[in-house]
Amino acid sequence: MTLDWKLVIDTRNAPALADFWAAALGYEVEDNSPLIERLLAAGQVRDEQIATWDGRKGFRGFAAIRHPDDPYDPATGIGQGRRLLFQDVPEAKSVKNRLHLDLRGEPGGLEKLVARLESLGATRVEEQQQGPVGHWWIMRDPEGNEFCAG
């Protein structure tokens, strides 16, 4: 039996990190406006629990992105496939990630990929030229989370 899953990433600013990763991966930021409107009308959530950014409503401290080709529930906006959920936590990142994403670009297009990621707010950390995947970069997203581009 296979299981459904999502990757949850702790953050200090969920909407900003969701925007970065959506642009980096070509994913879509989830719009939970229909769900939020229903919950507000039913009195099941309070206004202070809701945040709005880029015209989308979501739960304060949370934002998610999904692959544009995967199914999602139109009544809630929640993705049902490849999905990353960002959740705000009070503590800052303090150690190296034990889990990270590896992004692969087109063959021969590493510098173009790295330049695009930098234009979105990522930074280069260390260049690597060994291993089975060849040449790649260790990078950090805008909050300092490590990832690889190769």
Phi and psi in degrees as GROMACS dihedral restraints (atoms count N, CA, C in turn):
[ dihedral_restraints ]
;  ai    aj    ak    al  type     phi  dphi    fc
    3     4     5     6     1   -89.4    20    10
    4     5     6     7     1   158.3    20    10
    6     7     8     9     1  -118.0    20    10
    7     8     9    10     1   147.2    20    10
    9    10    11    12     1   -78.2    20    10
   10    11    12    13     1   150.1    20    10
   12    13    14    15     1  -151.7    20    10
   13    14    15    16     1   164.0    20    10
   15    16    17    18     1  -142.3    20    10
   16    17    18    19     1   152.2    20    10
   18    19    20    21     1   -94.6    20    10
   19    20    21    22     1   125.9    20    10
   21    22    23    24     1  -105.0    20    10
   22    23    24    25     1   129.4    20    10
   24    25    26    27     1  -121.1    20    10
   25    26    27    28     1   122.1    20    10
   27    28    29    30     1   -72.2    20    10
   28    29    30    31     1   143.0    20    10
   30    31    32    33     1  -151.2    20    10
   31    32    33    34     1   170.8    20    10
   33    34    35    36     1  -102.8    20    10
   34    35    36    37     1   -17.1    20    10
   36    37    38    39     1  -148.4    20    10
   37    38    39    40     1    85.2    20    10
   39    40    41    42     1   -56.0    20    10
   40    41    42    43     1   -48.3    20    10
   42    43    44    45     1   -60.5    20    10
   43    44    45    46     1   -41.5    20    10
   45    46    47    48     1   -65.8    20    10
   46    47    48    49     1   -41.7    20    10
   48    49    50    51     1   -71.4    20    10
   49    50    51    52     1   -34.6    20    10
   51    52    53    54     1   -62.6    20    10
   52    53    54    55     1   -42.7    20    10
   54    55    56    57     1   -61.6    20    10
   55    56    57    58     1   -43.6    20    10
   57    58    59    60     1   -59.6    20    10
   58    59    60    61     1   -52.4    20    10
   60    61    62    63     1   -69.2    20    10
   61    62    63    64     1   -32.3    20    10
   63    64    65    66     1   -62.7    20    10
   64    65    66    67     1   -44.3    20    10
   66    67    68    69     1   -67.8    20    10
   67    68    69    70     1   -40.4    20    10
   69    70    71    72     1   -64.7    20    10
   70    71    72    73     1   -40.1    20    10
   72    73    74    75     1   -96.4    20    10
   73    74    75    76     1   -11.5    20    10
   75    76    77    78     1    75.8    20    10
   76    77    78    79     1    27.3    20    10
   78    79    80    81     1   -91.8    20    10
   79    80    81    82     1   174.1    20    10
   81    82    83    84     1  -111.6    20    10
   82    83    84    85     1   137.4    20    10
   84    85    86    87     1   -73.7    20    10
   85    86    87    88     1   130.9    20    10
   87    88    89    90     1   -67.9    20    10
   88    89    90    91     1   141.2    20    10
   90    91    92    93     1  -110.4    20    10
   91    92    93    94     1   107.9    20    10
   93    94    95    96     1   -95.6    20    10
   94    95    96    97     1    16.2    20    10
   96    97    98    99     1   -53.5    20    10
   97    98    99   100     1   -45.8    20    10
   99   100   101   102     1   -60.0    20    10
  100   101   102   103     1   -42.3    20    10
  102   103   104   105     1   -65.0    20    10
  103   104   105   106     1   -46.1    20    10
  105   106   107   108     1   -61.4    20    10
  106   107   108   109     1   -45.0    20    10
  108   109   110   111     1   -58.7    20    10
  109   110   111   112     1   -43.4    20    10
  111   112   113   114     1   -63.9    20    10
  112   113   114   115     1   -43.6    20    10
  114   115   116   117     1   -67.4    20    10
  115   116   117   118     1   -39.1    20    10
  117   118   119   120     1   -64.1    20    10
  118   119   120   121     1   -45.7    20    10
  120   121   122   123     1   -62.7    20    10
  121   122   123   124     1   -32.7    20    10
  123   124   125   126     1   -85.9    20    10
  124   125   126   127     1    -2.8    20    10
  126   127   128   129     1    72.7    20    10
  127   128   129   130     1    20.5    20    10
  129   130   131   132     1   -88.5    20    10
  130   131   132   133     1   -15.4    20    10
  132   133   134   135     1  -135.9    20    10
  133   134   135   136     1   158.2    20    10
  135   136   137   138     1  -104.6    20    10
  136   137   138   139     1   156.4    20    10
  138   139   140   141     1   -53.2    20    10
  139   140   141   142     1   -38.1    20    10
  141   142   143   144     1   -70.1    20    10
  142   143   144   145     1    -9.4    20    10
  144   145   146   147     1   -88.9    20    10
  145   146   147   148     1    -4.4    20    10
  147   148   149   150     1  -113.3    20    10
  148   149   150   151     1   143.4    20    10
  150   151   152   153     1  -127.3    20    10
  151   152   153   154     1   150.9    20    10
  153   154   155   156     1  -125.8    20    10
  154   155   156   157     1   131.8    20    10
  156   157   158   159     1  -146.6    20    10
  157   158   159   160     1   140.2    20    10
  159   160   161   162     1    50.3    20    10
  160   161   162   163     1    36.3    20    10
  162   163   164   165     1    77.8    20    10
  163   164   165   166     1     3.5    20    10
  165   166   167   168     1  -106.8    20    10
  166   167   168   169     1   143.3    20    10
  168   169   170   171     1  -101.9    20    10
  169   170   171   172     1   142.6    20    10
  171   172   173   174     1  -153.0    20    10
  172   173   174   175     1   177.6    20    10
  174   175   176   177     1   -80.2    20    10
  175   176   177   178     1   132.0    20    10
  177   178   179   180     1   -55.2    20    10
  178   179   180   181     1   131.0    20    10
  180   181   182   183     1    87.3    20    10
  181   182   183   184     1     3.2    20    10
  183   184   185   186     1  -135.8    20    10
  184   185   186   187     1   146.2    20    10
  186   187   188   189     1  -157.0    20    10
  187   188   189   190     1   145.8    20    10
  189   190   191   192     1  -133.9    20    10
  190   191   192   193     1   154.5    20    10
  192   193   194   195     1  -127.6    20    10
  193   194   195   196     1   154.2    20    10
  195   196   197   198     1  -140.8    20    10
  196   197   198   199     1   156.3    20    10
  198   199   200   201     1   -65.3    20    10
  199   200   201   202     1   134.5    20    10
  201   202   203   204     1   -66.6    20    10
  202   203   204   205     1   -20.5    20    10
  204   205   206   207     1   -91.8    20    10
  205   206   207   208     1    -7.2    20    10
  207   208   209   210     1   -87.6    20    10
  208   209   210   211     1   154.6    20    10
  210   211   212   213     1   -68.0    20    10
  211   212   213   214     1   156.7    20    10
  213   214   215   216     1  -148.8    20    10
  214   215   216   217     1   160.0    20    10
  216   217   218   219     1   -86.8    20    10
  217   218   219   220     1   111.3    20    10
  219   220   221   222     1   -64.8    20    10
  220   221   222   223     1   -21.4    20    10
  222   223   224   225     1   -75.8    20    10
  223   224   225   226     1   -21.7    20    10
  225   226   227   228     1  -122.7    20    10
  226   227   228   229     1   -21.7    20    10
  228   229   230   231     1    81.1    20    10
  229   230   231   232     1     2.3    20    10
  231   232   233   234     1   -83.1    20    10
  232   233   234   235     1   127.6    20    10
  234   235   236   237     1   -68.2    20    10
  235   236   237   238     1   149.9    20    10
  237   238   239   240     1  -119.1    20    10
  238   239   240   241     1    20.7    20    10
  240   241   242   243     1  -139.8    20    10
  241   242   243   244     1  -135.3    20    10
  243   244   245   246     1   -64.4    20    10
  244   245   246   247     1   118.7    20    10
  246   247   248   249     1  -149.4    20    10
  247   248   249   250     1   141.1    20    10
  249   250   251   252     1  -118.9    20    10
  250   251   252   253     1   131.1    20    10
  252   253   254   255     1  -113.4    20    10
  253   254   255   256     1   128.7    20    10
  255   256   257   258     1  -106.7    20    10
  256   257   258   259     1   129.6    20    10
  258   259   260   261     1  -130.0    20    10
  259   260   261   262     1   132.2    20    10
  261   262   263   264     1   -71.7    20    10
  262   263   264   265     1   138.7    20    10
  264   265   266   267     1  -129.9    20    10
  265   266   267   268     1   154.6    20    10
  267   268   269   270     1   -72.9    20    10
  268   269   270   271     1   -28.6    20    10
  270   271   272   273     1   -89.3    20    10
  271   272   273   274     1   148.9    20    10
  273   274   275   276     1   -80.4    20    10
  274   275   276   277     1   158.7    20    10
  276   277   278   279     1   -63.4    20    10
  277   278   279   280     1   135.5    20    10
  279   280   281   282     1  -128.3    20    10
  280   281   282   283     1   -16.3    20    10
  282   283   284   285     1  -137.9    20    10
  283   284   285   286     1   169.8    20    10
  285   286   287   288     1   -61.0    20    10
  286   287   288   289     1   142.0    20    10
  288   289   290   291     1   -62.1    20    10
  289   290   291   292     1   143.8    20    10
  291   292   293   294     1   -93.3    20    10
  292   293   294   295     1    -9.5    20    10
  294   295   296   297     1  -138.0    20    10
  295   296   297   298     1   136.9    20    10
  297   298   299   300     1  -149.6    20    10
  298   299   300   301     1   164.8    20    10
  300   301   302   303     1   -92.4    20    10
  301   302   303   304     1   143.4    20    10
  303   304   305   306     1  -111.0    20    10
  304   305   306   307     1   120.2    20    10
  306   307   308   309     1  -103.0    20    10
  307   308   309   310     1   129.7    20    10
  309   310   311   312     1  -113.3    20    10
  310   311   312   313     1   130.3    20    10
  312   313   314   315     1   -98.3    20    10
  313   314   315   316     1  -169.2    20    10
  315   316   317   318     1   -67.4    20    10
  316   317   318   319     1   149.7    20    10
  318   319   320   321     1   -54.4    20    10
  319   320   321   322     1   130.5    20    10
  321   322   323   324     1    77.7    20    10
  322   323   324   325     1     3.6    20    10
  324   325   326   327     1  -109.1    20    10
  325   326   327   328     1    24.6    20    10
  327   328   329   330     1   -60.4    20    10
  328   329   330   331     1   -47.8    20    10
  330   331   332   333     1   -63.2    20    10
  331   332   333   334     1   -36.9    20    10
  333   334   335   336     1   -64.8    20    10
  334   335   336   337     1   -43.2    20    10
  336   337   338   339     1   -62.6    20    10
  337   338   339   340     1   -48.2    20    10
  339   340   341   342     1   -62.8    20    10
  340   341   342   343     1   -41.8    20    10
  342   343   344   345     1   -62.7    20    10
  343   344   345   346     1   -41.1    20    10
  345   346   347   348     1   -63.6    20    10
  346   347   348   349     1   -43.2    20    10
  348   349   350   351     1   -64.4    20    10
  349   350   351   352     1   -39.1    20    10
  351   352   353   354     1   -64.1    20    10
  352   353   354   355     1   -37.8    20    10
  354   355   356   357     1   -65.2    20    10
  355   356   357   358     1   -22.2    20    10
  357   358   359   360     1   -88.2    20    10
  358   359   360   361     1   -10.4    20    10
  360   361   362   363     1   120.8    20    10
  361   362   363   364     1     1.4    20    10
  363   364   365   366     1   -78.3    20    10
  364   365   366   367     1   160.5    20    10
  366   367   368   369     1  -129.3    20    10
  367   368   369   370     1   147.0    20    10
  369   370   371   372     1   -78.9    20    10
  370   371   372   373     1   142.1    20    10
  372   373   374   375     1  -114.4    20    10
  373   374   375   376     1   -54.0    20    10
  375   376   377   378     1  -154.6    20    10
  376   377   378   379     1   133.3    20    10
  378   379   380   381     1   -87.4    20    10
  379   380   381   382     1   137.3    20    10
  381   382   383   384     1  -122.6    20    10
  382   383   384   385     1   141.6    20    10
  384   385   386   387     1  -132.9    20    10
  385   386   387   388     1    27.7    20    10
  387   388   389   390     1  -128.9    20    10
  388   389   390   391     1   176.0    20    10
  390   391   392   393     1    92.4    20    10
  391   392   393   394     1   174.5    20    10
  393   394   395   396     1   -69.4    20    10
  394   395   396   397     1   -18.5    20    10
  396   397   398   399     1   -96.1    20    10
  397   398   399   400     1    -4.1    20    10
  399   400   401   402     1    82.3    20    10
  400   401   402   403     1  -140.0    20    10
  402   403   404   405     1   -76.9    20    10
  403   404   405   406     1   130.8    20    10
  405   406   407   408     1  -158.2    20    10
  406   407   408   409     1   167.3    20    10
  408   409   410   411     1  -118.8    20    10
  409   410   411   412     1   138.6    20    10
  411   412   413   414     1   -85.8    20    10
  412   413   414   415     1   131.3    20    10
  414   415   416   417     1  -132.3    20    10
  415   416   417   418     1   171.8    20    10
  417   418   419   420     1  -129.1    20    10
  418   419   420   421     1   141.3    20    10
  420   421   422   423     1   -77.2    20    10
  421   422   423   424     1   179.1    20    10
  423   424   425   426     1   -59.7    20    10
  424   425   426   427     1   -18.9    20    10
  426   427   428   429     1  -101.4    20    10
  427   428   429   430     1     6.2    20    10
  429   430   431   432     1    92.9    20    10
  430   431   432   433     1     5.0    20    10
  432   433   434   435     1   -73.4    20    10
  433   434   435   436     1   129.6    20    10
  435   436   437   438     1   -75.2    20    10
  436   437   438   439     1   145.5    20    10
  438   439   440   441     1  -154.1    20    10
  439   440   441   442     1   167.7    20    10
  441   442   443   444     1  -116.8    20    10
  442   443   444   445     1   145.7    20    10
  444   445   446   447     1  -125.2    20    10
  445   446   447   448     1   126.4    20    10
